[in-house]
Amino acid sequence: MEIGSTEPGNSAPLCGVLPAYSLHTNISFSSHLPCPDAGLGHSAELAFAEEPCDDVAVPGQPVVLGCRVEGTPPVRITWRKNGVELPESTHSTVLANGSLMIQHFRPERGGSTSDEGGYECVAQNRFGLVVSRKARIQAATMSDFHVHPQATVGEEGGVARFQCQIHGLPKPQIAWEKNRVPVDTDNERYTLLPKGVLQITGLRAEDSGVFHCVASNIASVRVSHGARLTVTGSGSGTYKEPTILVGPENLTLTVHQTAVLECVATGNPRPIVSWSRLDGRPIGVEGIQVLGTGNLIISDVTVQHAGVYVCAANRPGTRVRRTAQGRLVVQAPAEFVQHPQSISRPAGTTAMFTCQAQGEPPPHVTWLKNGQVLGPGGHVRLKNNNSTLTISGIGPEDEAIYQCMAENSAGSSQASARLTVLWAEGLPGPPRNVQAVSVSSTEVRVSWSEPLANTKEIIGYVLHIRKAADPPELEYQEAVSKNTLQHVVSDLEASTAYSFYIKAYTPRGASSASAPTLASTLGEAPAPPPLSVRVLGSSSLQLLWESWPRLAQHEGGFKLFYRPASKASFTGPILLPGTVSSYNLSHLDPTVVYEVKLLAYNQHGDGNATVRFVSLRGASERTALSLPCDCRKEGATNHTSTAGIVIGIHIGVTCIIFCVLFLLFGQRGRTLLCTDVESRLSPPQHPRSQGDPSILALNGAGHGEQGQLGRAEKPVDVKELEQLFPPAGVAGPSDPRPVDPVAPAPCEDTQLSVLPLQGHHILQESMTVEPQAPCAPRAGPMAAPLPQALGPARPSAAPAAQPLCSGQ
């Protein structure tokens, strides 16, 4: 039916069920009550001022569900039952104010037609359609007692407790009778708890009798079986430990209800009952009271009251106590902390609504468009647990009233907002014949034709681009001049599908979007993978790189090759999946430099390889490229590999450095340093090298590897070196020749021998002249004898090496 308009007000929407019943009369209309936690935000063009609420109806009696709407007339109001539009009939009628009246409420019985279910009020005008919260209507019922009170015997001064339990809708009210007479509720010794418990403290003889439980609601009245209370003489007065007869139960309530936490304790002397929270927080005083001797009552519970409550029975004057605990769960219906706001947006742009709700448990949010459930898909996206609704590329078909519905087990709520799409006259139509062609692995050419109408005012085009697998909000745009009908999109990913559509723009706005088109970029071989090498031991390496899981999607992976640097052929390929990021090589020759090569491949072929040279000589010298050199072989083959060139340069630099060192210390003979082919090149650690940067690159080691050289060697004593190599300008005691600190002494009349000095091999002059020396003898004074500080050769000294004179 249609109703007239009402002026929008600032009051909160009301919810009402007008139950046409009373317990003692045939019909009585109740006043409308506010719906708990009803939303305040709504669209000004159409909104609810009153919504139906959950309630219980009496079978056979009339019931009215309230609904009142504010909005621009004419407004049409209909009703839905369980999601289906309810036809108007003589049984159910929509009143002039929009409320629904059911003449004779029918409960659910077998397969007969029932009026029980969920009801929604639906309002519609020219701006759109809104749906009220769902109100659940149930028939009033009353079951039989499933717990009857039991006979009890108690001592004078003790405690007696009766309990009955019964189910019904609405929740039955419980009263008690003694000998068919209602108990005196003004008696402080009698405590009646709402859950159907009667407690009697300080028992007296006159308390004896038969007790009945009486339950009543709008559906019926029930009376339980009788239970006799017998009060005996007073106790012996002996000591009794504190005991909790009945402790608190676990409760689940909704906000604004009353929580009753029962605690009945006995003992001699009579124990003191106290309450606390398990989490240590204070219980508070507002709305809190203790009923009887220890029952905790919390009126108008809130979410903050939820927790575990502990009842303690303490023996007076001692720390002896007994405890019991129960959990209180408080649910809160969904309510809005942020309502969606009505907005106006130009056609082709993006509209966004935000709706945030809270409750306990957290509510589930859904969206409606003109009363129909709106799901994600196309240009509609839902984010942040459905709290944000985004509509991209809006058009006239998106103009509607959108509702945010928040619902949990404690209740539901709704809020609405309107989207207005601004549309200018005379805008061009959508661009036509949009095509996309791949140019390369990173470029796609998009072409199109002009719109059919209103093309004179076009100032340019905007191309919308996104990966086909991405959501619409990840798209980006590129502007195109009006003078061209094609555009090359670059910086794309290889082997990837993209979606394109285009709009024409004028000073008054944008056209509608063209039909989208798809294109995939061409594929390409993968880039070289980053590779690092770690020495694990004298014969094993670990190769490390980054895994590329995408290679598996393109029939790819990694290929690994390795070989000794002196050989021409590689071992491999070793095929590895794209998810692998390391590989170990073992059983390697520790005296050989290895070349390792790693490349990635896919269905388009092999990519460029990453190459590393690595030596296992000394597990601590990672990737040290120091091949052994046989200095005695003058006719050795000239290796053309990169490793051979680098090693040759290192050896030459090393020889020059040691010549300079011997000149600085005034050594008379010209000495050359070279180890045997089986010995490793290892320079002496002279203290001067700490400040001389020219010595920091010996054997191919830079600044970062200086500490690794000779790590297993013992450092040379400075005083011992000074005795072996006197400073420049100071001659030995039997040396008659002057010392030139610059010019080297002739090497033709000397023999070179190798002596180990604390882990280092040092070349020193000998006292005699050997005829086997490759240098021709010359006339002149004999070499001075060795200093006595040198002492006899040590047992571990190496045999005399053949002298070398590479500078002749």
GUZALUM-837538 format. One record per residue: residue in one letter; x, y, z of N, C-alpha, C in turn. Coordinates in steps of 0.1 Angstrom, whole numbers, plus 5000, padded with zeros to 4 digits. Layout:
BEGIN
AXYZXYZXYZ ...
% end
This chain:
BEGIN
M500849885000500050005000500950125000 E500350244996501050364996500550455008 I501550525014501150615025501750755022 G501250855028501750985026503151005033 S503751115030505051145036504951195050 T506051175057506151235070507451315071 E507451415079508651505080509751435087 P510951425081512151365087512351425101 G512651345111513051395124514351345128 N514751395140516051355145516051235155 S514851185157514751075167515250945161 A515650855170516150725165514950645160 P515250555150514150465146513650385157 L512350365157511750285168511450145162 C511450045171510949915167509849875175 G508849825169507649795177506949665172 V506549585182505549485179504349525188 L503249525182502049565189501249435192 P501649365203501049235205499649255210 A498649195204497249215208496849105218 Y497549115230497249015240497549075254 S497049015264497449035278497048905285 L497748885296497548755303496048745308 H495448855312494148855318493048915309 T493448965297492449025289492648965275 N491648975266491648925253492549005244 I492549135244493349215235493749345243 S495049375240495549505246496849545239 F496849655233497949705225498949775234 S500249725232501349785240501849905232 S502449995239503150115233504350075226 H504750155216505950125208507150145217 L508150055216509350075223510550095214 P511550165218512750185209513450045206 C513750025193514549905190515949925196 P516449825203517749835209518849855199 D519749955201520849985193520450005178 A519350075176518950105162519850205156 G520050195143520950295136520350425135 L521150535135520650675133520850725119 G521850665112522150715099521250655089 H520750745080519850695069519850795058 S519250755047519150845035517950935038 A518151065035517051165037515851145028 E516151085016515051065007514050955011 L514550855018513750735022514450665034 A513750655046514350595057513250555067 F513650455076512750405086512750495099 A511650535103511450595116511150495127 E510550375123510250275132510350145125 E510950035131511149905125510649805134 P510249685129509649585137510749515146 C510349465157511249395166510849255169 D511749175174511549035178510449035189 D509548935188508548925199507948785199 V507048765209506348635210504848675210 A504148595202502648615200501848495206 V500648535210499748435216498948365204 P499048235203498248165193496748205193 G496248235182494748275181494448415183 Q495448495188495248635191495848725180 P495348845178495948935168497248985173 V498149025163499449085166499749185156 V500349295159500649405150502149425150 L502749435138504249455137504349605132 G505049685140505149825137506149855126 C505849955117506750005107506250145103 R507250245104506950375100508050435092 V507750505081508750545071508750695069 E509950755067510050895064510650895050 G510050985041510650995027509751075018 T510251095006509551174996508451094991 P507251144991506051064986506051064971 P505350964965504650854973505550744977 V505250684989506050574994505150454994 R505650344989504950224989505550124999 I504650065008505149985018504549845016 T505449745016505049605016505849525027 W505449405029506149315039506649195033 R507749145039508249015035508248925047 K507948795044508048695054509048585050 N510148575057511248475054511748505040 G511848635036512448675024511448685012 V510248635013509248635003508148745005 E507748814995506748914997505448855002 L504948925012503648875018502448935011 P501648855005500448904998499448955008 E498749065005497749125014496549045013 S495949005025494748925025493948965038 T492848885039492048915051492748865064 H493748775062494448725074495548825079 S496248895069497248985073497049115064 T497049225071496749355065497749465068 V498149545058499049655060498149775064 L498449835076497649945081498050075074 A497350175077497550305070498950365074 N499450335085500750385089501950295085 G501550185078502650095073502849975082 S502149965094502349845102501549725096 L501949605101501349485096500549425107 M499249395104498349335115497949195110 I498249095119497848955117496648935125 Q495548895119494248885127494248775137 H494748655133494748545142496048475141 F496948485150498248435149498148285150 R498848215140498848075139500148015142 P500247935152501547875156501847755146 E503147715146503547605138503147475144 R502247395137501847275142501747175130 G502747075131502746985120503047045107 G502247015096502447075083501547185080 S500847235090499847345087500547475086 T499847575079500347705077500547775090 S501747845091502147915104502448055101 D502248135111502648285110504048305117 E504648205122505948225128507048235117 G508048325120509148345110509748485111 G510548515101511148645101510448745092 Y510148865097509348965090510249085087 E510049145075510749265071509849365065 C509949485068509149595062509949655051 V509249665039509949715027509249845022 A510149945020509650075016510250115003 Q509450174994510050214981509450344976 N510250434970509750544963510650564951 R510550684944511250704932512750704933 F513250714945514750714948515350584950 G514450484953515050354956514150274965 L514750174972514050074980514950044992 V514250045004514950005016514249895023 V514949815031514449695038514749715053 S513849695062514049705076514849585081 R515249595094515849485101514849375101 K515349245103514449135103513949105118 A512649105119512049075132511548925133 R511948855143511548715145510348705154 I509248655149508048635156507848485159 Q507648455172507448315176506148305184 A505648185184504448165192504748135207 A503948195216504148165230503848025233 T504747965241504647825245505047815260 M504647695265504947655279505147505279 S506347455283506547315284506147265298 D506247135300506047085314507347095321 F507347095335508547095343509446985340 H510647015337511646905336512546885348 V512346985358513046965371511947015381 H511546915390510546945401511346965414 P510847045423511547055436511446925444 Q512546905452512746775459512546805474 A512046705481511946705495513246735502 T513246815513514546845519514346845535 V515446795541515446795556516646885560 G516346975570517347065574517347095589 E518447125595518547155609518147305611 E517747325623517447465627518647555626 G518547665620519647755617520347725605 G520047615598520647575586520047645573 V520347585562519947635549519147535541 A518047575535517247485526517147545513 R517147465502517147515488516247425480 F515247495473514347425463514647485449 Q514547395439514747445425513747375416 C513247455406512447395395512947455382 Q512747385371513147435358512047395348 I511747495339510747485329511147575318 H510747535305511047615294509747675289 G509847795283508747865277509147985270 L508248035261508348155254507048245256 P507248365261508448415267508948345280 K510048375285510648315296509648315308 P509248205314508248205324508748275337 Q507748335343507948395357507748285367 I508648285377508548175387508148235400 A507148175407506748205420506648075428 W506648095442506647975451505447985460 E504847865463503747855473504247765484 K503747795496503947705508502647675513 N502347545513501047495517499947565509 R500147585496499247645486499047795489 V499847855496499847995499501148055494 P501048175486502348235482503248265493 V504548235491505448265502505548415504 D505948445517506048585520507448635515 T507348715504508648775498509248885507 D508448935517509049035526509948975536 N509848845538510748775548512148775543 E513048835550514448835546515148705545 R514548605552515148475552514848395539 Y513848445532513348375519513948455507 T514648385499515248445487514748375475 L514048455466513548395453514448445442 L515148355435515948385424515148375411 P515348455401514648455388514748325381 K515748245383515948125375515148005381 G514348035391513547925397514147865409 V514747935418515347885430514847955442 L514447875452514047935465515047895476 Q515647995483516547965493515948015507 I516147935517515647965530516847955540 T517248065546518348065555517848075570 G518648035579518248045594516947965596 L516947835592515747755593515147755607 R513847765607513047755619512047645618 A511447605629510447495629509247545620 E508847665621507647705613507847715598 D509047685594509347685579508947545573 S508647455582508247315576506947335569 G506847255558505647255550505847195536 V504847205527504947155513505047275504 F506147275496506347385487506147345472 H505447435465505247425450505847535442 C506247505430506847605421505747635411 V505447765409504447805399505047885388 A504947845376505547905364504347965355 S504548085350503548145342504148235331 N503448235320503748335309502448355302 I502548425290501348465283500648335277 A501348225276500848105270500048025280 S500548015292499947915302500447935316 V499947855325500447855339500647705343 R501747685349502047545353502447545368 V502047435375502347415389503147285391 S504247285398505047175399504547075410 H505246965411504946875422505246935435 G504646895446504946945459506246885465 A506946955473508146905480508146955494 R508346855504508146885518509546925524 L509447025532510547075540510347025554 T511346955560511246915574512446975581 V512147045592513147115600513347035613 T514546985616514846915628515447005638 G515746945650516347025661517647085657 S518247165666519447235663520647135662 G521647175655522847085654523647075667 S524546985667525346965679526347075682 G526547165673527547275675528947235672 T529147115667530547075663531047155651 Y532347165650532947245639532747165626 K532347245615532147195602532947275592 E533647215583534447285573533447365564 P533847485559533047555549532847475537 T531647465532531247395520530347475511 I530647475498529747545489528747445483 L527447455487526447365482526147385467 V526047505463525647545450526547665446 G527247645435528147755430527547825417 P528147925412527647995401527647915388 E526747925379526647855367527247945356 N527547885345527947965333526748015326 L526748145323525648215318525948285305 T525048285296525148365283523948455282 L524148585283523048685284523248795273 T522248865270522348985261522349105270 V522949215265523049335272521649385277 H521649445288520449505295519749395302 Q520149265302519449165310520049165324 T519449075333519949065346520648935348 A521848935354522648815357522448785371 V522148655374522048605387523048495389 L524048515398525148425401524948375415 E524548245416524148185429525348125436 C525248145449526348085458525748055471 V525547925475525047885487526147805495 A526447855507527547785515527047755529 T527547645534527247605548528547575555 G528447565569529547535577529247585591 N530047545600529947585614531347625620 P531547745623530647855622530247895608 R529147965606528648005593529648075585 P529948035573531048095565530548235559 I531548315556531348445550531548425535 V530548465527530648455513531048585506 S532048575498532548695491532748665476 W532748775468532848755453534048835448 S534648785437535748855430535748805416 R536548885408536748845394538048765392 L538048675384539348595382540448675376 D540048775368541148865362541648975371 G541048975383541549075393540849215392 R540049235381539349365380538349385390 P538049505395536949525405535549495398 I534749435407533349405402532549535400 G532849635408532049765408530849765417 V530149875417529049885427527749925420 E527849985408526650035401525949915395 G524649895399523849785394524249655400 I525049655411525449525417524849525431 Q524249405434523749385448523949235451 V523949205465523949075470522649035475 L522048935470520748885474520848765483 G520148775494520248665504521548665511 T522148555513523448545520524648535511 G524448535498525648535490525448525475 N524248555470523948555456524248695450 L524948695439525348815432524448845421 I523848965421522849005411523549125404 I523549115390524149225382522949275373 S522449385376521349445368521849515355 D521149505344521449585332522949555328 V523249425325524549385322525049445309 T526349475309527049525297528149435293 V528749465281529849375277531049375287 Q531149485294532249505304532049405316 H530849365318530549275329531049125326 A531249095313531648955310532948915317 G533048795321534248745327533948625336 V534948585343534848465353534648525367 Y533648485374533348525387533648415397 V534248445408534648345418533948375431 C533248275436532548275449533448205459 A533648275470534548215481533748215494 A533848095501533248075514534348065524 N534448175533535548185542535148145556 R535948075563535648045578536048175585 P535148235593535448355600536748345608 G537648455607538848465615539948375610 T539848305599540848225594541048245579 R542048175573542148185559541648055552 V540947975560540347855554539147895545 R539147855533538047885524537847785513 R536647785507536347705495535847795484 T536147765472535747855461535047775450 A534247845442533547795430533447915421 Q533447885408533547995398532547955386 G532148065379531248055368531548165358 R531348145345531748235335530448305330 L530548435329529448525324529748575310 V529048535300529248585286528148675283 V528448795278527448905275527548925260 Q526448915253526348945239525749075237 A526149145226525649275223525149275209 P523949325206523449325192524349415184 A524249395171525049485162524549625163 E525549715163525249865163526349935155 F525950045148526850115139527650215147 V528950215143529850325148530150425137 Q529850385124530050465113528950425103 H528050525099527050495090527450535075 P526950475065527150515052526550645049 Q527150735041526650865038526250875023 S525150935020524650955007525651044999 I525951004987526951074979526351094964 S526951194957526751224943528051214936 R528151144925529351124918529051134903 P530051194895529851194880529951054875 A529251034864529350904857530750874853 G531150744854532450704851533450704862 T533150764873534050774884533750664894 T534350674906534250564916533450614928 A532550534933531750564945532150474956 M532250524968532650444980531750464992 F531250364998530450365010531250295021 T531250355033531850285045530850275056 C530850155061529950115072530650035082 Q530750075094531450005105530449975116 A530449845120529449805131530249725141 Q529749735154530349665165529249585172 G529649485179528749395187529549285192 E528849195200529549085206528548965205 P528848865197530148855189530148955178 P531348975171531449065161530449035150 P529749145145528649115135529149095121 H528349025113528649005099527849115091 V528649175082528049285074527749245060 T526549275055526149255041525649385035 W525649395022525149515015523949475006 L523049565006521849554997521749674988 K521349644975521149744965519649744962 N518949844966517449844964516849714969 G517249674981516649554988517249424983 Q518149414973518649294969520149284974 V520449154978521849134983522849164972 L523849244976524949284966526249214970 G526749134960527949064962529049124954 P530349084957531449134949531449074935 G531949144925532049104911531849214902 G532449204890532449314881533149434886 H532349544886532949674891532549694905 V532049594912531749614927532749534935 R533349604945534349534954533949554968 L534149454976533949464991535249434998 K535649525007536949515014536749535029 N537749515036537849535051536649465058 N536449335055535449255061534049305057 N533949345045532649395039532249535044 S533149605052532849735057532949845047 T533649815036533849915026533249865012 L532349935006531749904993532250004983 T532949954973533550034962532849994949 I532350094942531750074928532550164919 S533250104910534050174900533350194887 G533650294880533050324867531550324867 I530950404876529550414879528850464867 G527650414865526750454854525350474859 P524350504851522950534855522350404862 E522850284858522250164865522750154879 D523750224883524250214897523550304907 E522650394901521950494910520850414918 A521050414931520150334940520350374954 I519550314963519750324977520450194982 Y521650214989522450104993522350095008 Q522149975013521949945027523049855033 C523549895045524449815052523749735063 M523749605062523049525072524149455081 A524049475094524949415104524149325113 E524649205114523849105122524749005129 N524348975142524948865149523948795157 S524348705166523448615173522548695183 A522948815186522148895196521148995189 G521249015176520349105169520949155156 S520249245150520649305137520249445137 S520949515127520649655125520949695111 Q520449805106520649845092520749995091 A521550035081521650185078521750195063 S521250305057521150325043521750455038 A522050455025522550575019522250565004 R522150684998521750694984522950734975 L523050664963524050704953523350774942 T523750904939523250974928524350984917 V524050944905524950954894524751074886 L525751164885525551284877525851254862 W524951294854525151264840524851394831 A525851444824525651564816525151524802 E524351614796523751594783524851624772 G524751554761525551574750526951514751 L527151414760528451354762528651254750 P529851234746530151134735529850994740 G529550904731529350764734530750694737 P530650574740531950494743532750484730 P534150484731534950454720534650314715 R534850294702534450164695535750094690 N535449964687536449874681537849874688 V537749864701539049864709539749734707 Q541049734703541849624700543149634707 A543749524711545049524718545849414712 V547149454707548049364701549349364708 S549949254711551249244718552349294708 V553249374713554349424705555649354709 S555849334722557049274728556649214741 S557649174748557449114762557049224772 T557149354769556849454778555949564772 E555449544760554649644753553449584746 V552349664747551049624740550549754733 R550149734720549549844712548049834713 V547449944718545949954719545450054708 S544450014701543850104691542350104692 W541650204687540250224689539750314678 S538450324677537750414668536950524676 E536650634669535950744676534550704680 P533950764690532550734693531650774681 L530450724681529550754670528950894671 A528750954683528151074684528851174693 N528651304691529151414700530751404701 T531451394690532851384690533551514690 K532851624687533551754685534151814697 E533551784709534151844721535151754728 I535551644722536451544728537851624730 I538351614742539651684744540751574746 G540451454747541351344749540751214753 Y541551114754541150984759541950944771 V541350854779542050794790541950644789 L543150574789543250434787543350374801 H542450284805542450214818543150074816 I544150054825545049934823545049864837 R544949724836545249644848545549504844 K546249434852546349294850545049224850 A544849124842543549054841543248984854 A544248944862544048874874543848964886 D544049094884544049184896542649244897 P542249284909540949354911540949484905 P539749544902539649674895540349784902 E540349784915541049894922542449904920 L543149804914544549814911544849864897 E543749904890544049954876544650094876 Y545350124866545950264864545550314851 Q545750444849545350514837546550584830 E546350594817547350674809546550764799 A546850894799546150994791546650984777 V545751004767546150994753545551124746 S546351174737545851294729544651264721 K543851364718542651344710543051324695 N544351354692544751344678545151204673 T545151114682545650974679544550884684 L544450774677543550664680544250534684 Q545550544688546250424692547250474703 H547750374711548650404721549450284725 V550750294727551650184730551850184746 V551350084752551550074767552849994770 S553750054777555049994780555149964795 D556349914798556649874812555749764817 L555349674809554449564813555349444816 E554749344823555449224827555249124815 A556349044813556348944803555348834806 S554748774795553948654796552748684806 T552148804806551048844815549948894807 A548648854811547448904804547049034811 Y546649124802546149264807544849294801 S544049374808542749414804542849564801 F542149604790542249754786540749794783 Y540449914787539249984782539550134781 I538750204774539050344772537750434773 K537950554777536950654778537350784771 A536350854765536550984758536151094768 Y536951194769536651304778536351434771 T535451504776535051644772535151734784 P535051864782535051964793533851934803 R532851864798531651844807531651714813 G532551624810532651494817533151384807 A533051264812533651144805532451064799 S532851004788531850904782531750784790 S530850694786530850564793532050484788 A532350384795533550304791533250214779 S534350194772534250104760534249964765 A533949874756533949734760535449694763 P535749614773537149584776537649484767 T538949484765539649384756540849334764 L541249214760542349144767543549124757 A544749124762545949094754547049044764 S547848954759548948904767550248944761 T551248994769552549024765553348904761 L554248924752555148814747556048764758 G556448644757557348584767558848614764 E559648594774561148614772561848524782 A563048494779563948414788564148494800 P564348424812564548494824565948564825 A566048654835567248724837568248634845 P569548674845570548594852570248604867 P570248484874569948484888571148534896 P570948604907572148634916572648514923 L573948494923574548374928575748414938 S575748344949576848354959577348214962 V578548204966579248084969579748084983 R579547964990580047955004580847825005 V582047835010582947715012582547645024 L582147515023581747435035582847355040 G583847315032584947235037585947235026 S586947145028588047135019587647075005 S586447015005586046954992584546974989 S583947074995582547094992582247244992 L581247284984580747414982579247424984 Q578747534988577247564988576947674979 L576147664970575747764960574347824965 L574247954966573048014971572548114961 W571148124959570548214950569048234955 E568348324949566948344952566048254944 S565048194951564148114944563148194936 W562748144924561748214916560548114913 P559548114922558448024920557748044907 R557748164901557048184889557648104877 L558848064879559447984868558647854866 A558047794877557347674876556047694868 Q555547824868554347844860554547854845 H555847874841556247884827557147774823 E556947654829557747534825559247564826 G559647624837561047664838561647614851 G562847654853563647624865565047684864 F566047614870567447654870568247544864 K569347584857570347484852571747524859 L572447424864573647444871574747364864 F575947434861577047374855578347404863 Y579347314863580547344870581647264863 R582947314865584047254859585347304865 P586447234865587747294869588047394858 A588647514863588847624854589747584842 S590647484844591547444834590947354823 K589747304825589147214816588147284807 A587947224795587047284785585647254787 S585247134792583947084793583347104807 F582047134808581347144821580747014825 T580547004838579646894843578246954844 G577246894838575946944839575246934825 P574046984824573347064834572746984845 I572747044857571946984868570647064869 L569547004866568247074865567547084879 L567247204882566647234896565347314894 P564247284902563047354901563147504905 G562247584901562247724905562147764919 T561647664927561447684941562647664950 V563747604943564947574950565847694951 S566547714962567447834963568847804967 S569247674968570547634971570947494966 Y572247474965572647344960574147324965 N574447194969575747164975576547084965 L577747124962578747044954579746984964 S579946854962580946784971581846694963 H582846634970583846554964584646634953 L585046754957585746844948587246834951 D588046874942589546874944589947004950 P590546994963590847124970591947204964 T592747144954593847214948593447274935 V592247274931591747324918590847434919 V590947534910589947644910588847604901 Y587547614906586347574898585647694893 E585047674881584147774875582747714876 V581847794882580447754885579547854877 K578547794870577647874861576247834865 L575347934867573947914870573148004861 L572047944855571148014846569747974849 A568748054846567348024847566848004833 Y565747924831565247894818563647884820 N562947904809561547884808561147834794 Q559947844790559547794777560047874766 H560547994769561148074758562648054757 G563247974765564647944763565447964776 D566847954774567747984786568048124787 G568148174799568548314801570048314802 N570648444804572048454806572448394819 A573748344819574248274831575048364840 T575048334853575848404863577048304865 V578348364864579548274865580348314877 R580848224885581648244896582848154896 F584048204899585248124901585548104916 V585847984920586047964935587047854937 S587847884948588947784951588647734965 L588947604967588747544980589947544989 R591047604984592347604992592147685005 G592047615016591847685028590347715030 A589647635038588147655039587847795044 S588747865050588447995055588548105044 E589248065033589448165022588348145012 R587248195014586148175005586348244992 T586148174981586248224967587648284965 A588748234971590048284969590648214956 L590948294946591448244933592948234933 S593548134940595048124941595447984936 L595747974924596147844918597647824922 P598147704924599547674926600347714914 C601547774916602447814905603847744907 D604247674896605647614896606547714890 C607247784900608147894895609447834888 R609747714890610947654885610847614870 K609547604865609347574851609347694843 E610547724837610547854829609747834816 G609647714812608847694799607447654802 A606847694813605447644816604547704806 T603447624804602447674795601747794799 N601547894790600848014793599347994793 H598747994805597347974806596648104802 T595648094794594948214788593648234796 S593348154806592148174814592248304822 T591148354826591148464835591848444849 A591648324854592248284867593748284865 G594348244854595748234852596348374852 I595648464845596148604844596148674857 V595048654865594948714878596048664887 I596348534887597348474895598748524891 G598948534878600348584874600548724879 I599548804878599648944883599948944898 H599248864906599448854920600948814924 I601448714917602848674919603848774916 G603648844905604548954902604549064912 V603349104916603349214926603949164939 T603749044943604348994955605848994955 C606448954943607948964942608449104943 I607749194937608249334938608149384952 I607149354959606949404973608049354982 F608449224980609449174989610849224985 C611049254973612349324969612449454976 V611349534976611349664983611549654997 L610949555004611149535018612649505021 F613249415014614649385016615549505014 L615249595005616049715003615949805015 L614649815020614449905031615249855044 F615349725045616149675057617649665054 G618149705043619549705040620149575038 Q619349475033619949345030620949355018 R622049285020623149305010622849214998 G622349105000622049014988620749044982 R620549014970619249024963618548894965 T617348904971616648774975615348774967 L615048654963613748634956612948534964 L611648554965610748474972609948384963 C610048254967609148164959609148034967 T608047974969607847844976607947734966 D608147614972608147504963606747484958 V606547404947605247394941604247324950 E604647244960603747184969603447274981 S604247394983604047484994603147604989 R602347654998601447764995602247894997 L601847994988602448124988601948195001 S602848235010602448285023603448395027 P603048525026604048635029604248645044 P605448695048605648715062604848835067 Q604348815080603548925086604449025093 H605149115085605949215091605149325097 P605549375108604849485115604649605105 R605549625096605449745088604249735078 S603749605076602649595067601349655073 Q601349675086600149735092599849875087 G600949945083600750085079601050105064 D601449995057601850005043600749945035 P599950025028598849975020599349895009 S600549905005601049834993601149684996 I601149645009601349505012599949435015 L598849505014597549455017596949365006 A597549354995596949274984597749154980 L598549104989599348984987598548864984 N598948784974598248664970596848684966 G596548804961595148824956594248864967 A594648884980593848924991593749074992 G592549124993592349274995592249305009 H591749425012591649465026590749375034 G589749325028588749245035589249105038 E590349065032590848925034592248925041 Q592749045045594049045051594048965064 G593048965072593048885084592948735081 Q592648695069592548555066593948495062 L594848575058596148525053596948465065 G597448345064598248285074597548275087 R596148245087595448245100595948135109 A596448025103596947915111598447925114 E599048035110600548055113600748135125 K601948125131602248195143602948325139 P602548445145603148575140604648575143 V605448655135606848665136607248765146 D608248735155608648825165609448935159 V609149055163609749175157611249185159 K611649155172613149155175613949055167 E613348935165614048835158614148875143 L613248945137613348995124614449105123 E614549185133615549295133616949235133 Q617149115141618449055141618748985128 L617748925121617948865108618148965097 F617449075097617549185087617849315094 P619149355095619449475102618949595094 P618649705101618049825094619049875084 A618549945074619350005063620450095069 G621650075063622750165067623550105078 V623249985084624049925095624549795090 A625849785089626549665083626849565095 G627049445091627449345101628849365106 P629249295116630549325123631749285114 S631649195105632749155096632549195082 D631649285079631349335066632149455063 P633149445054633949575051633349655041 R632249615034631749685023630749795028 P630749905021629650005025628249955020 V627250005027625949955024625150065016 D624650035005623850124997622350085000 P621650175006620250135009619350124997 V619850174986618950174974619350064964 A620650054961621049964951621149824957 P620649724950620649584955622049524953 A622449434962623749374961623649264950 P624849244944624849144933624449004938 C623648934930623248804935624048694929 E625048724921625848614914626648534924 D627048594935628048524944627348474956 T625948454956625248404967624548284964 Q624248204975623448084974622248104982 L621048074977619748094985619347964991 S618947975004618447865011617147905018 V616347805021615047835027615047785042 L614747875051614747845065613347875071 P612647785078611347825084611547905096 L610848015098610948095110609448115115 Q609148045125607848055131606648055121 G606747955113605647925103605847995090 H606948085088607148155075608348095068 H608348095055609548055047610348185043 I611548205048612348325046613648285038 L613948355027615148335020616248415026 Q617448345029618548415035619848375028 E620948465029622248435023622848315031 S623648235023624448135029625948175030 M626748105038628148145040629048105028 T628747995021629547945011629047964997 V629947954987629547974973629447834967 E628247804961628047674955628247684940 P629047594935629247604920628047574912 Q626947514919625747484911624847604909 A625247714915624447834913624247874899 P623147904894622947944880623548074877 C624048154887624648284884626148264884 A626748324874628248314873628948394884 P629948334890630648394901631548514896 R631648614904632448734901633448764912 A634448834908635448874918634948964928 G635348954940634849044951634948984964 P634649054974634649004988633548894990 M633848804999632848705003631748765011 A630648695010629448735018629748725033 A629248815040629348815055628748695061 P629248635072628648525078627248555084 L626448455086625148475092625248525106 P624348605111624448655125624248535134 Q624848535145624748425155623348415160 A622648525160621248515166620448415158 L620848385146619948295138620048155144 G621248105148621247975155621247865145 P621347745149621347625140619947615134 A619947545123618747515116617847425124 R616547455124615547375132615347235125 P614847135132614647005126613647015115 S612647105116611547115106611947195094 A613247245093613647325082613547255069 A613147325058612947255045614347245039 P614647145030615847135024616147255015 A617447275012617847395004617147384991 A616547494987615947504974616947554964 Q616647514951617447564940617347714939 P618447784938618447924937617747974924 L617048084926616448154914616948294913 C617148344901617648484900616848534888 S615648564890614748594879615048724873 G615848814879616148944874617448954866 Q618148844863619448864856619348914843 
% end
